[in-house]
Amino acid sequence: MKIRSIHIYSHDGQRRDLRFKVDGLNVITGRSSTGKSALSEIIEYCMGRSSFTVPEGIIRDKVSWFAVIYQFESEQVLVAKPTPPSGGASCSTAMLRRGSQLQVPEFEDMAVNTDDDSIVELLSRFLGIPENRTEVALEHSRVSYDANVKHTFYYLFQKQGLVANKDQLFYRQNEPFQPQAIRDTLPILLGVSSQDRFELEGKLRLAQSDLRVSNKKLELARDAVDTSHEQAIGLHSEAKAVGVIGNTDENPKADGIVEALRLALSWKPETLPDDDGSRVSLLEDDLAQLRQDRRDTQARIDAARQFAKRAGGYESEAAEQIDRLASIKALPKNPDSGEWQWPFSEQNLALESPVAVVLLNELQSLDKELRIATGQRPKLEAYLAELTGKADGIAGEIKQREAELSAAISANEVIAQMGTRNNAAARVVGRISLFLETLLPNEDLAKLESENRRLKNKVRQLEEKIGADDSNERLTSILNNISAQVSRYIQKFNAEFALYPARLNLARLTIVFDRPERPVPMERTGGGENHLAYHLSALLALHLFAAQNNRPIPRFLLIDQPTQVYFPSEQVYKDADGSVQKTESDADLNAVRRLFELLLKFTQDDVPGFQLIVTEHANLRDQWFQDALIEIPWTKPPALVPEDWPQEDEN
């Protein structure tokens, strides 16, 4: 896909044609404010972008239609779009024509017959972008989308403020959501991921989203069950205190408590004596005993742990002493008898000494004691586990008694406030009824748990299928190949850090230089000339790979005012006005010539037939450069929009 021509129409039916060579270098040079920088906006607008970003002024005021003819291998496609009415910022309607050799339509023939979505679908299909789907989780503000021709814009336009920007490598990279879109779609355009993988990744993202929702529901349900158990204990205690449930000494389990509460709904008022506070006293006595039991148990746990600590110290010291005494076993043996030859024995020194016997006996004794101590450790650990379990059980009982005591005290307060126990009992029964209505049934919790297990298995299976795909390795290989070519182009530009390997970092969307001591990203480098070299090297390397591997990226690149970095100031660059003389007197002429020679060579040798469109203020007298000019340098006139065109309100 290349640019055959650009056409603009006045409000009174006049037409301005701008024709390009579809193969090779195209240069448009001239003075400022002649419309050169608007060419990329027009091309993008006619490639299916609804936003109208052409600058305010003459172009918006005097142009009624924009049209671009795109050249494919065996067909031409014309896309025309009207200027948004009333100064609008977008337009999604368009005119489409197709044919092997299209004629530029007359103004009278301009009519809307399609929309941007259809334009994007057609151009994407002609480019050969494979079917794909980039799924985005529901909780994200982005929406799911297909990779299409609009996701190639990042690599087709290098605008004036971008070509030497050290913080931004690709077009629109600084806009919300665009960096992630680049990371998602570039692997598709480079041919890394298969349709099956994208389908699996989409299913995985959806399954992971469903699992997160399920986890949250299950967590809330379990919290509700735990809270409900505490509420049930409290209501059970209150019901006992007001006489709705018989005052027994039994401590029913969770199911028994709920069942007792259900039976309490059948309570009928009757004449009952006032509460004598005995239940509160009993609960306080139980709590006091339980707390004493907990202190006793904790004391036994502490004593057992101290014993274990001392036993561990003894074992360590005994083992160390055994290691020292065992060294005597390294002594040489008598070759005749096979016994150790003790150096202090009577046989060797002719002296009587019991040292050997004493040391060997000590070694044997220590070894026996260490085996006894080590054998007691499992029993000690089991004893500690038993005490810890008992302490946990006591803590649970204390918690339950505290809840019952609180509820009993509350019930007695209600009795005192409401005058009679029957009134208090009726209030408790009402609260029990409300509690049972909102109680989550066990079968509902079981369903949530079952669904959660199903989603976990689904996510695991999808992750296993995707894990078997080698896409990540292939993407790494492709990026390594592109990075190697980036390094070669940077060397041709003679830019700083050209001696070090350059790397296209997809995660950070920048160029990184791998110096031996530390990596250096592009944003930490200096000099506009260097930044221009890094930008163009990355894009040329990317297009080289795409062309050599027949990847679905258009075969053109538009660069806006790249040589500005070779002039002493921005004003001097603007004053060049497309003049050869001013270029030769003010610019770094060698650098300007080296840039255009490299671009020309790219279209002739690296990617024969590639289309480069450069808008400039500089001009070179070299014949090959003059041959690349598609029109004489733009002044006023000529310019993109003729001066005599009327504005819309003049018709």
FENGI-V800917 format. One record per helix or strand of 3 or more residues. SS is the DSSP state (@ for helix, = for strand). FROM is the first residue (numbers start at 1). TO is the last residue. If there is no record, write none. Layout:
ss=SS from=FROM to=TO
ss=SS from=FROM to=TO
//
This chain:
ss== from=2 to=10
ss== from=15 to=19
ss== from=24 to=30
ss=@ from=38 to=45
ss=@ from=58 to=62
ss== from=63 to=71
ss== from=76 to=82
ss=@ from=85 to=87
ss== from=93 to=99
ss=@ from=107 to=109
ss=@ from=116 to=127
ss=@ from=149 to=155
ss=@ from=178 to=189
ss=@ from=195 to=241
ss=@ from=254 to=264
ss=@ from=278 to=330
ss=@ from=346 to=349
ss=@ from=355 to=418
ss=@ from=421 to=438
ss=@ from=442 to=467
ss=@ from=471 to=493
ss== from=501 to=505
ss== from=510 to=514
ss== from=519 to=521
ss=@ from=522 to=524
ss=@ from=528 to=548
ss== from=556 to=560
ss=@ from=562 to=566
ss=@ from=570 to=575
ss=@ from=580 to=586
ss=@ from=589 to=606
ss== from=611 to=616
ss=@ from=623 to=628
ss=@ from=648 to=650
//
